[in-house]
Amino acid sequence: MDKRLLDILCCPVSKTPVRPLNSSELSALNRAIDGGQVLSVSGETVQNRLAEGLITTDRKVIYRIDDGIPVMLPEEGIGTTQFTDFPAAA
């Protein structure tokens, strides 16, 4: 992802900056998605694995990236409080 774009992106709700998910965070998220255990902020079950994602710097919300385009819609966010074993920040 373009560094300039990343520098201006933030959570649309909290205005917290975002950073790319690291490999351990992405793997943990996709394992949970495979298990049918992940809900979006709107309460919908997340069905598709993420190839890329962004996480707020406070580690509270994840946003997916589809074909290089960040999907920063509040209802599409994935709250991290639903995970009991989400990796610690690197």
N, C-alpha and C positions, 0 to 999 in steps of 0.2 A: 504494500500500500504506500502511496506517495506520502512522504514525510510531511509535506506542507498541508495536505488534507488532514492527516492524523493530528497535526498541531492545532487545528481549528475545531475538530469534532469534540462533542461533549454529550453527555446524557441530556436528552431533551426535557427531562423532568427536573433533575437535581442540578444540572449544569456542571456536573463533575467531569473532568477530562477522562478520556478513554485511552487504552493501550491495547495492542494485539494480545490475544490469548497465547500463552506459551504452550509448548507441546504437551506438557503434563496436564495442564488445565483443559486443553482441547480433548485429550484422550479420556479424561475423567468425565467430561460432559458427554462425549459420544457414547461411552459405556452406559451412562445413565439413560440417555435417549434410547439406546438399543433395548434397555430393560423396560421402556415405557414409563419411566419414573419422572419425566421432566415436564413441567407446566410453564407456559408463558405467563406473563403478568395478567393477561386476560383470562387465564384459567384453562386455556386450550392445551391439550397434550401435544408436545413437540414431537413430530413424527420423523423428521429428516435429520440425519447427522450433519454436523457443520464441518465444512472444509476449512473455514477461517471464521474468526470471530473477534469481537472487541469486548473488553471488560472495563468497567469504570475503575479508576485508580483506587477507589475505596473498596473495590472487590464486591460490590453489591448487585450489579446488573451486568448481564452479558447481552450483546447484540450480535446477530449473525451478519456475515458478509456474503452476499450472493453475487457470483460472477464479478468479483472485485468491487461491488457496490455495497457500502454499509447500509443496513436496514435499521434506521434509528427511530423507528416508530415506538412510542411508549408501550403500547399493547403487545408488541412483538418481543419485548425484552424478556429475559429469563433471569429471575431472581436467584441469587446463589444461596439464600438461606434455606432453600429446600434440599440442599446437599449436606449430608453428614460427614462426608469424607473428601470434600473439595480440597485440592492441593494447596499448601501454603504458598504465599507469594515467593517468587524466586529472587 
